[in-house]
Amino acid sequence: MKDFSLVIIQLKNRQIQIDKKINLLIAQNLDPFPFERLEKGKKLIELIEKILQAIEGDDLILAGMHIKELEIEGLKLDLG
């Protein structure tokens, strides 16, 4: 596994990307509005925050569980 600082940077970068996509969706004011994409983005951000908190608390098992949830939701991380 990579150094945790690299994983944290990767997670924070993904969080910024997701925030930008959410803001873009809101700004476009599409009809019909893509509520499911907005909710998925919010869920991904929530999982990223949980992972970061678990890493900060040295709870690596919990962080791993949340990373697995993130992958199930479709967001892959480069942990190799």
PLY file of the C-alpha trace (Angstrom):
ply
format ascii 1.0
element vertex 80
property float x
property float y
property float z
element edge 79
property int vertex1
property int vertex2
end_header
0.00 0.00 0.00
1.15 3.51 -0.73
2.15 6.04 1.87
-0.95 7.38 3.65
-0.07 10.96 2.75
-0.45 10.05 -0.94
-3.82 8.41 -0.26
-4.97 11.48 1.66
-3.90 13.78 -1.18
-5.70 11.56 -3.68
-8.88 11.59 -1.56
-8.82 15.37 -1.16
-8.29 15.83 -4.91
-11.24 13.56 -5.64
-13.34 15.50 -3.14
-12.52 18.76 -4.95
-13.40 17.18 -8.31
-16.74 15.91 -7.00
-17.55 19.31 -5.46
-16.86 20.98 -8.83
-19.11 18.49 -10.63
-21.92 19.01 -8.11
-21.65 22.79 -8.48
-21.65 22.44 -12.27
-24.79 20.29 -12.15
-26.53 22.87 -9.99
-25.40 25.77 -12.20
-26.60 24.08 -15.40
-30.15 23.86 -14.01
-30.94 20.89 -16.25
-34.46 19.71 -16.95
-35.06 17.06 -15.77
-32.71 17.76 -12.90
-30.29 14.86 -12.21
-31.11 14.38 -8.52
-29.62 10.88 -8.50
-26.23 12.18 -9.71
-26.32 14.93 -7.11
-27.09 12.43 -4.34
-24.34 10.09 -5.53
-21.84 12.96 -5.42
-22.90 13.85 -1.90
-22.57 10.21 -0.83
-19.06 9.98 -2.31
-18.00 13.13 -0.46
-19.45 11.73 2.78
-17.48 8.49 2.34
-14.28 10.40 1.57
-14.74 12.43 4.76
-15.29 9.22 6.76
-12.11 7.71 5.31
-10.08 10.81 6.14
-11.43 10.83 9.71
-10.64 7.13 10.14
-7.08 7.64 8.88
-6.58 10.62 11.19
-7.84 8.47 14.09
-5.48 5.62 13.14
-8.47 3.32 12.58
-7.12 1.70 9.44
-9.62 -1.16 9.45
-12.52 1.29 9.38
-10.76 3.33 6.67
-10.38 0.16 4.60
-14.07 -0.64 5.01
-15.03 2.84 3.83
-12.61 2.59 0.88
-14.37 -0.64 -0.11
-17.74 1.19 0.08
-16.29 3.93 -2.10
-15.20 1.37 -4.68
-18.64 -0.23 -4.63
-20.11 3.21 -5.40
-17.81 3.37 -8.43
-14.90 5.53 -7.28
-11.61 3.67 -7.57
-8.47 4.80 -5.79
-4.90 4.01 -6.83
-3.76 2.15 -3.72
-1.30 -0.19 -5.42
0 1
1 2
2 3
3 4
4 5
5 6
6 7
7 8
8 9
9 10
10 11
11 12
12 13
13 14
14 15
15 16
16 17
17 18
18 19
19 20
20 21
21 22
22 23
23 24
24 25
25 26
26 27
27 28
28 29
29 30
30 31
31 32
32 33
33 34
34 35
35 36
36 37
37 38
38 39
39 40
40 41
41 42
42 43
43 44
44 45
45 46
46 47
47 48
48 49
49 50
50 51
51 52
52 53
53 54
54 55
55 56
56 57
57 58
58 59
59 60
60 61
61 62
62 63
63 64
64 65
65 66
66 67
67 68
68 69
69 70
70 71
71 72
72 73
73 74
74 75
75 76
76 77
77 78
78 79
